[in-house]
Amino acid sequence: MVNKWDLRGKISASVYRKRVLSKLNEGVFTPKELEKDLNIKMSHVSRTLTELQKLNLIECLTPALRKGRQYRITKQGEKILKEVEKLNKK
């Protein structure tokens, strides 16, 4: 299991991870919606979603779908995002 300090560092170290996690904090989105809303290439969106999912910061609500998968932030993801945002305000 990854501790919260490692998670904070992992999110802080990547603009993509931070932006995707922040966007998912607003609601449920597909990779295509994230690509469009954040103006990030799909390859970066896909890789970032995989990384965040492995860290249990987000979850896929429709894993059986090949296209149009729906993602949302987890409770742990919300906590880590709040800590990262608090650090950035300092």
N, CA, C and O of each residue as an XYZ file, in Angstrom:
360
protein
N       0.835     -1.195      0.000
C       0.000      0.000      0.000
C       0.876      1.253      0.000
O       1.904      1.303      0.675
N       0.468      2.230     -0.741
C       1.197      3.484     -0.868
C       0.727      4.424      0.235
O      -0.475      4.571      0.458
N       1.684      5.069      0.935
C       1.265      5.985      2.000
C       0.870      7.345      1.420
O       1.139      7.648      0.257
N       0.223      8.154      2.264
C      -0.323      9.424      1.769
C       0.762     10.394      1.304
O       0.517     11.222      0.427
N       1.948     10.300      1.880
C       3.039     11.195      1.467
C       3.495     10.860      0.056
O       3.772     11.750     -0.748
N       3.571      9.559     -0.237
C       3.934      9.144     -1.594
C       2.869      9.582     -2.593
O       3.190     10.026     -3.695
N       1.603      9.455     -2.206
C       0.514      9.867     -3.087
C       0.549     11.367     -3.345
O       0.384     11.813     -4.481
N       0.765     12.141     -2.290
C       0.859     13.607     -2.463
C       1.990     13.960     -3.416
O       1.830     14.794     -4.306
N       3.132     13.317     -3.221
C       4.279     13.579     -4.092
C       4.006     13.177     -5.531
O       4.380     13.889     -6.463
N       3.358     12.045     -5.710
C       3.046     11.548     -7.057
C       2.122     12.516     -7.794
O       2.326     12.783     -8.978
N       1.116     13.039     -7.109
C       0.179     13.977     -7.734
C       0.862     15.320     -7.989
O       0.703     15.905     -9.061
N       1.615     15.804     -7.016
C       2.298     17.099     -7.160
C       3.331     17.087     -8.280
O       3.617     18.126     -8.876
N       3.886     15.925     -8.566
C       4.956     15.821     -9.557
C       4.471     15.862    -11.001
O       5.282     15.975    -11.920
N       3.157     15.772    -11.215
C       2.646     15.711    -12.575
C       1.471     16.667    -12.775
O       0.464     16.591    -12.071
N       1.616     17.547    -13.726
C       0.539     18.474    -14.068
C      -0.671     17.690    -14.583
O      -1.810     18.030    -14.262
N      -0.432     16.644    -15.377
C      -1.529     15.843    -15.912
C      -2.305     15.158    -14.795
O      -3.535     15.213    -14.780
N      -1.610     14.514    -13.860
C      -2.306     13.831    -12.775
C      -3.126     14.819    -11.947
O      -4.263     14.536    -11.570
N      -2.535     15.977    -11.673
C      -3.224     16.992    -10.875
C      -4.464     17.523    -11.597
O      -5.522     17.665    -10.984
N      -4.343     17.815    -12.883
C      -5.461     18.363    -13.646
C      -6.591     17.359    -13.811
O      -7.761     17.715    -13.664
N      -6.255     16.100    -14.118
C      -7.275     15.068    -14.295
C      -7.983     14.802    -12.975
O      -9.209     14.697    -12.940
N      -7.226     14.694    -11.891
C      -7.837     14.443    -10.589
C      -8.747     15.612    -10.190
O      -9.836     15.394     -9.659
N      -8.314     16.827    -10.439
C      -9.132     18.012    -10.128
C     -10.424     18.013    -10.934
O     -11.490     18.330    -10.405
N     -10.332     17.662    -12.205
C     -11.525     17.634    -13.058
C     -12.495     16.559    -12.583
O     -13.703     16.790    -12.542
N     -11.976     15.382    -12.223
C     -12.838     14.305    -11.746
C     -13.466     14.640    -10.398
O     -14.468     14.037    -10.011
N     -12.890     15.586     -9.691
C     -13.477     16.039     -8.431
C     -14.775     16.814     -8.686
O     -15.577     17.000     -7.771
N     -14.979     17.260     -9.918
C     -16.184     17.992    -10.300
C     -17.333     17.073    -10.701
O     -18.485     17.507    -10.738
N     -17.032     15.799    -11.002
C     -18.086     14.875    -11.412
C     -17.547     13.660    -12.134
O     -16.371     13.318    -12.013
N     -18.421     13.010    -12.887
C     -18.089     11.797    -13.634
C     -17.821     12.182    -15.088
O     -18.591     12.925    -15.697
N     -16.711     11.663    -15.638
C     -16.314     12.016    -17.003
C     -15.784     10.805    -17.756
O     -15.281      9.853    -17.159
N     -15.906     10.860    -19.081
C     -15.284      9.861    -19.953
C     -13.892     10.384    -20.340
O     -13.620     11.576    -20.201
N     -13.019      9.503    -20.820
C     -11.712      9.978    -21.282
C     -11.835     11.038    -22.383
O     -11.067     11.999    -22.409
N     -12.789     10.861    -23.278
C     -12.985     11.831    -24.368
C     -13.373     13.203    -23.818
O     -12.897     14.226    -24.311
N     -14.229     13.229    -22.806
C     -14.624     14.498    -22.186
C     -13.428     15.151    -21.491
O     -13.255     16.368    -21.553
N     -12.611     14.338    -20.834
C     -11.411     14.876    -20.176
C     -10.446     15.454    -21.207
O      -9.875     16.525    -21.005
N     -10.274     14.738    -22.305
C      -9.401     15.214    -23.384
C      -9.853     16.582    -23.875
O      -9.045     17.497    -24.030
N     -11.142     16.709    -24.115
C     -11.699     17.951    -24.649
C     -11.659     19.083    -23.609
O     -11.208     20.188    -23.908
N     -12.131     18.800    -22.392
C     -12.212     19.836    -21.362
C     -10.851     20.332    -20.896
O     -10.683     21.516    -20.605
N      -9.876     19.421    -20.827
C      -8.555     19.786    -20.306
C      -7.547     20.101    -21.403
O      -6.434     20.547    -21.126
N      -7.951     19.864    -22.666
C      -7.058     20.091    -23.803
C      -5.748     19.314    -23.636
O      -4.651     19.855    -23.772
N      -5.913     18.015    -23.334
C      -4.780     17.101    -23.169
C      -4.952     15.976    -24.183
O      -6.064     15.490    -24.385
N      -3.858     15.558    -24.825
C      -3.932     14.464    -25.792
C      -4.448     13.193    -25.128
O      -4.182     12.929    -23.955
N      -5.200     12.405    -25.916
C      -5.810     11.181    -25.399
C      -4.774     10.218    -24.822
O      -5.060      9.534    -23.839
N      -3.596     10.150    -25.402
C      -2.567      9.240    -24.876
C      -2.192      9.621    -23.448
O      -1.973      8.747    -22.609
N      -2.116     10.917    -23.167
C      -1.802     11.379    -21.813
C      -2.976     11.126    -20.866
O      -2.779     10.743    -19.713
N      -4.192     11.343    -21.359
C      -5.382     11.091    -20.544
C      -5.439      9.622    -20.158
O      -5.642      9.299    -18.987
N      -5.266      8.735    -21.118
C      -5.339      7.295    -20.859
C      -4.285      6.840    -19.863
O      -4.582      6.102    -18.924
N      -3.060      7.283    -20.072
C      -1.973      6.901    -19.161
C      -2.233      7.432    -17.752
O      -2.011      6.730    -16.766
N      -2.698      8.662    -17.666
C      -2.974      9.281    -16.368
C      -4.106      8.554    -15.649
O      -4.018      8.312    -14.445
N      -5.165      8.205    -16.373
C      -6.275      7.475    -15.764
C      -5.805      6.122    -15.232
O      -6.209      5.708    -14.145
N      -4.968      5.446    -15.980
C      -4.436      4.154    -15.538
C      -3.614      4.325    -14.270
O      -3.760      3.546    -13.328
N      -2.752      5.336    -14.239
C      -1.917      5.588    -13.055
C      -2.773      5.900    -11.834
O      -2.555      5.340    -10.759
N      -3.744      6.794    -11.997
C      -4.602      7.191    -10.878
C      -5.465      6.032    -10.385
O      -5.750      5.919     -9.193
N      -5.872      5.181    -11.310
C      -6.686      4.030    -10.925
C      -5.845      3.027    -10.127
O      -6.330      2.469     -9.142
N      -4.611      2.794    -10.532
C      -3.719      1.883     -9.807
C      -3.434      2.384     -8.397
O      -3.198      1.592     -7.485
N      -3.456      3.710     -8.222
C      -3.215      4.313     -6.901
C      -4.498      4.405     -6.070
O      -4.481      4.915     -4.949
N      -5.604      3.912     -6.620
C      -6.918      3.951     -5.960
C      -7.406      5.368     -5.669
O      -8.101      5.604     -4.682
N      -7.035      6.305     -6.539
C      -7.482      7.682     -6.394
C      -8.714      7.960     -7.247
O      -9.457      8.908     -6.993
N      -8.921      7.124     -8.260
C     -10.118      7.199     -9.092
C     -10.637      5.782     -9.311
O      -9.943      4.803     -9.037
N     -11.875      5.690     -9.812
C     -12.423      4.378    -10.150
C     -13.205      4.466    -11.449
O     -13.790      5.498    -11.778
N     -13.200      3.357    -12.180
C     -13.982      3.250    -13.406
C     -15.328      2.651    -13.034
O     -15.393      1.577    -12.435
N     -16.392      3.341    -13.385
C     -17.743      2.886    -13.065
C     -18.290      1.898    -14.087
O     -19.256      1.184    -13.813
N     -17.669      1.856    -15.273
C     -18.160      1.003    -16.361
C     -16.998      0.214    -16.986
O     -16.710      0.391    -18.169
N     -16.333     -0.647    -16.219
C     -15.149     -1.343    -16.735
C     -15.431     -2.304    -17.889
O     -14.513     -2.649    -18.633
N     -16.668     -2.740    -18.052
C     -17.001     -3.673    -19.130
C     -17.040     -2.993    -20.501
O     -16.944     -3.663    -21.529
N     -17.179     -1.687    -20.517
C     -17.228     -0.959    -21.788
C     -15.834     -0.787    -22.369
O     -14.860     -0.611    -21.637
N     -15.752     -0.839    -23.683
C     -14.476     -0.569    -24.351
C     -14.354      0.934    -24.629
O     -13.278      1.514    -24.483
N     -15.458      1.548    -25.029
C     -15.501      2.991    -25.278
C     -16.538      3.605    -24.347
O     -17.517      2.960    -23.972
N     -16.308      4.851    -23.985
C     -17.268      5.573    -23.161
C     -17.228      5.214    -21.690
O     -18.220      5.379    -20.981
N     -16.087      4.724    -21.224
C     -15.970      4.409    -19.800
C     -16.161      5.670    -18.969
O     -15.766      6.764    -19.371
N     -16.772      5.494    -17.804
C     -17.062      6.604    -16.905
C     -16.132      6.516    -15.684
O     -16.018      5.460    -15.062
N     -15.484      7.608    -15.355
C     -14.552      7.652    -14.233
C     -14.987      8.687    -13.204
O     -15.574      9.714    -13.544
N     -14.687      8.396    -11.933
C     -14.926      9.356    -10.865
C     -13.818      9.233     -9.826
O     -13.112      8.227     -9.756
N     -13.690     10.272     -9.032
C     -12.682     10.309     -7.972
C     -13.181      9.475     -6.784
O     -14.386      9.385     -6.550
N     -12.258      8.869     -6.041
C     -12.607      8.114     -4.838
C     -12.476      9.026     -3.619
O     -11.973     10.144     -3.727
N     -12.925      8.550     -2.470
C     -12.787      9.322     -1.221
C     -11.317      9.594     -0.937
O     -10.948     10.698     -0.536
N     -10.474      8.576     -1.150
C      -9.039      8.754     -0.937
C      -8.490      9.807     -1.907
O      -7.652     10.627     -1.532
N      -8.963      9.776     -3.137
C      -8.546     10.759     -4.126
C      -8.923     12.170     -3.720
O      -8.150     13.108     -3.916
N     -10.119     12.320     -3.152
C     -10.560     13.642     -2.686
C      -9.652     14.154     -1.571
O      -9.273     15.325     -1.563
N      -9.308     13.281     -0.635
C      -8.441     13.680      0.491
C      -7.067     14.110      0.006
O      -6.542     15.139      0.431
N      -6.487     13.313     -0.887
C      -5.151     13.629     -1.399
C      -5.185     14.923     -2.209
O      -4.273     15.743     -2.099
N      -6.222     15.115     -3.018
C      -6.337     16.338     -3.810
C      -6.425     17.563     -2.906
O      -5.790     18.577     -3.194
N      -7.190     17.495     -1.827
C      -7.289     18.615     -0.881
C      -5.921     18.950     -0.292
O      -5.563     20.121     -0.166
N      -5.166     17.928      0.065
C      -3.829     18.158      0.631
C      -2.889     18.787     -0.387
O      -2.126     19.696     -0.057
N      -2.943     18.306     -1.617
C      -2.088     18.859     -2.664
C      -2.460     20.319     -2.941
O      -1.583     21.166     -3.105
N      -3.763     20.606     -2.994
C      -4.206     21.984     -3.234
C      -3.810     22.891     -2.082
O      -3.461     24.052     -2.297
N      -3.861     22.377     -0.868
C      -3.458     23.157      0.301
C      -1.963     23.483      0.244
O      -1.547     24.586      0.597
N      -1.171     22.522     -0.197
C       0.274     22.749     -0.353
C       0.568     23.809     -1.405
O       1.474     24.625     -1.239
N      -0.207     23.790     -2.493
C       0.023     24.748     -3.581
C      -0.340     26.174     -3.201
O       0.168     27.124     -3.798
N      -1.223     26.335     -2.203
C      -1.617     27.690     -1.768
C      -0.539     28.350     -0.918
O      -0.498     29.574     -0.794
N       0.328     27.536     -0.336
C       1.387     28.083      0.534
C       2.466     28.762     -0.242
O       3.421     29.270      0.344
